[in-house]
Amino acid sequence: MSNLIGKAAPQFTLFDTDKNPVSLSELKGKNVVVLFFPLAFTGVCTTELCNIRDNIGIYNATNATVLGISVDSLFSLGKFKEEQKLNFQLLSDFNKTTAKAFDVLYETFPAFEMQGVSKRAAFVIDKEGVVQYEEVCATPGDLPNFEAIQTTLNTLN
């Protein structure tokens, strides 16, 4: 189980749906919300990310960059982003290195016995790159506590 609060966030560089590399280190000076989600096109993941989409103004108002990360390919994520009209970046952790670094990778996903799927998790990283909020959902059907994420962001500004 991850326990990163108060520690420097693990660094990563992943590709977005436009095939551009995105590095956490390049976002220093901004608050960052990192949302790991198991799989694109699934019900709970769609609900989670559409909640962020519909409330993006709240995150923008706190100088926060939202990054959705899954083990799906950037091509699958691109289609998912387009269909759901998501207004923030989705990053492909196809090689699972970032989920491992954050310690949010299922050994065996509860549904369909798939191996190497990320848990649903949320992290708030401050402008200096330190984790200020961490939530790893108990089951893939749980949603992160959006109010707690927003409260944490409000305390950082």
C-alpha positions as CSV (number, residue, x, y, z in Angstrom):
1,M,0.0,0.0,0.0
2,S,1.3,3.4,-0.9
3,N,2.2,5.9,1.7
4,L,3.6,9.0,-0.1
5,I,2.1,11.9,1.9
6,G,4.8,14.4,2.7
7,K,7.3,12.8,0.3
8,A,8.4,13.8,-3.1
9,A,6.2,12.3,-5.7
10,P,7.7,9.6,-7.9
11,Q,8.9,11.2,-11.2
12,F,7.5,10.0,-14.5
13,T,7.3,10.8,-18.1
14,L,4.3,9.3,-20.0
15,F,2.8,9.9,-23.4
16,D,-0.5,11.7,-23.7
17,T,-3.2,11.0,-26.3
18,D,-1.6,13.5,-28.7
19,K,1.6,11.4,-28.6
20,N,3.5,14.0,-26.6
21,P,5.6,13.2,-23.6
22,V,4.4,14.7,-20.3
23,S,6.8,14.8,-17.3
24,L,5.8,15.5,-13.8
25,S,9.0,17.5,-13.4
26,E,7.8,19.9,-16.1
27,L,4.7,20.7,-14.0
28,K,6.7,22.1,-11.0
29,G,5.1,25.3,-9.9
30,K,1.6,24.0,-10.4
31,N,-0.5,21.8,-8.2
32,V,-1.1,18.4,-9.9
33,V,-4.0,16.0,-9.4
34,V,-3.0,12.5,-10.6
35,L,-5.8,10.1,-11.0
36,F,-5.0,6.5,-11.7
37,F,-8.0,4.6,-13.2
38,P,-8.2,0.9,-14.1
39,L,-9.5,0.9,-17.7
40,A,-11.0,3.2,-20.2
41,F,-14.6,2.7,-21.4
42,T,-15.7,1.1,-18.2
43,G,-18.6,2.4,-16.2
44,V,-17.0,3.6,-13.0
45,C,-13.9,5.1,-14.8
46,T,-16.2,7.0,-17.1
47,T,-18.2,8.3,-14.2
48,E,-15.0,9.4,-12.4
49,L,-13.4,11.2,-15.3
50,C,-16.7,12.8,-16.4
51,N,-17.0,14.2,-12.9
52,I,-13.6,15.8,-13.3
53,R,-14.6,17.1,-16.8
54,D,-17.8,18.6,-15.5
55,N,-16.0,20.3,-12.6
56,I,-12.7,21.3,-14.4
57,G,-13.3,24.9,-13.4
58,I,-12.8,24.0,-9.7
59,Y,-9.4,22.5,-10.5
60,N,-8.3,25.3,-12.8
61,A,-9.2,27.8,-10.1
62,T,-6.7,26.2,-7.8
63,N,-3.9,26.3,-10.4
64,A,-4.1,22.5,-10.7
65,T,-3.3,20.4,-13.7
66,V,-5.3,17.1,-13.8
67,L,-3.7,14.0,-15.2
68,G,-5.6,10.8,-15.8
69,I,-3.4,7.8,-16.0
70,S,-4.2,4.2,-17.0
71,V,-2.4,1.2,-18.4
72,D,-4.5,1.5,-21.6
73,S,-2.6,2.4,-24.8
74,L,-2.5,6.0,-25.8
75,F,-4.6,5.1,-28.8
76,S,-7.4,3.6,-26.7
77,L,-7.2,6.6,-24.3
78,G,-7.4,9.0,-27.3
79,K,-10.7,7.4,-28.4
80,F,-12.0,7.4,-24.9
81,K,-11.1,11.1,-24.4
82,E,-12.7,12.0,-27.7
83,E,-15.9,10.1,-27.0
84,Q,-16.3,11.5,-23.4
85,K,-15.1,15.0,-24.4
86,L,-12.6,15.1,-21.6
87,N,-10.9,18.4,-21.1
88,F,-7.7,17.3,-19.4
89,Q,-4.8,15.1,-20.3
90,L,-4.9,11.3,-20.3
91,L,-1.6,9.5,-20.1
92,S,-0.7,6.0,-21.0
93,D,1.2,3.9,-18.4
94,F,1.2,1.0,-20.8
95,N,4.5,-0.3,-19.3
96,K,3.1,0.1,-15.8
97,T,6.1,1.8,-14.4
98,T,4.3,4.8,-13.0
99,A,1.6,2.7,-11.3
100,K,4.4,0.6,-9.8
101,A,6.2,3.7,-8.6
102,F,3.1,5.0,-6.9
103,D,2.4,1.4,-5.6
104,V,-1.1,1.3,-7.1
105,L,-0.8,-1.7,-9.4
106,Y,-3.1,-4.7,-8.8
107,E,-1.2,-8.0,-9.0
108,T,-4.5,-9.4,-10.2
109,F,-7.4,-7.1,-11.0
110,P,-10.6,-8.4,-9.2
111,A,-12.6,-8.6,-12.4
112,F,-11.7,-11.0,-15.1
113,E,-8.4,-12.0,-13.4
114,M,-6.4,-9.4,-15.5
115,Q,-2.9,-8.8,-14.3
116,G,-1.2,-5.4,-14.3
117,V,-4.2,-3.1,-14.0
118,S,-3.8,0.1,-11.9
119,K,-6.0,0.6,-8.9
120,R,-8.3,3.6,-8.7
121,A,-6.2,6.2,-6.8
122,A,-5.9,9.9,-6.4
123,F,-2.9,12.0,-5.5
124,V,-2.5,15.8,-5.0
125,I,1.0,17.0,-5.6
126,D,1.9,20.5,-4.6
127,K,3.9,23.1,-6.5
128,E,7.1,21.7,-5.1
129,G,6.4,18.2,-6.1
130,V,5.4,16.9,-2.7
131,V,2.4,14.6,-2.2
132,Q,-0.2,16.3,0.0
133,Y,-3.1,14.0,-0.5
134,E,-3.3,10.3,-1.3
135,E,-6.3,8.0,-1.7
136,V,-6.2,4.4,-3.0
137,C,-9.7,3.1,-3.3
138,A,-10.5,-0.1,-1.6
139,T,-12.3,-1.6,-4.6
140,P,-12.4,-0.6,-8.3
141,G,-16.0,0.3,-7.9
142,D,-15.3,3.1,-5.4
143,L,-14.8,6.7,-6.5
144,P,-12.2,9.0,-5.0
145,N,-13.3,11.6,-2.5
146,F,-13.6,14.6,-4.9
147,E,-14.4,16.9,-2.0
148,A,-11.3,15.9,-0.1
149,I,-9.2,16.5,-3.2
150,Q,-10.7,19.9,-3.7
151,T,-10.2,20.8,0.0
152,T,-6.6,19.8,-0.3
153,L,-6.1,22.0,-3.4
154,N,-7.8,24.9,-1.7
155,T,-5.3,24.7,1.2
156,L,-2.4,24.9,-1.2
157,N,-3.3,28.3,-2.6
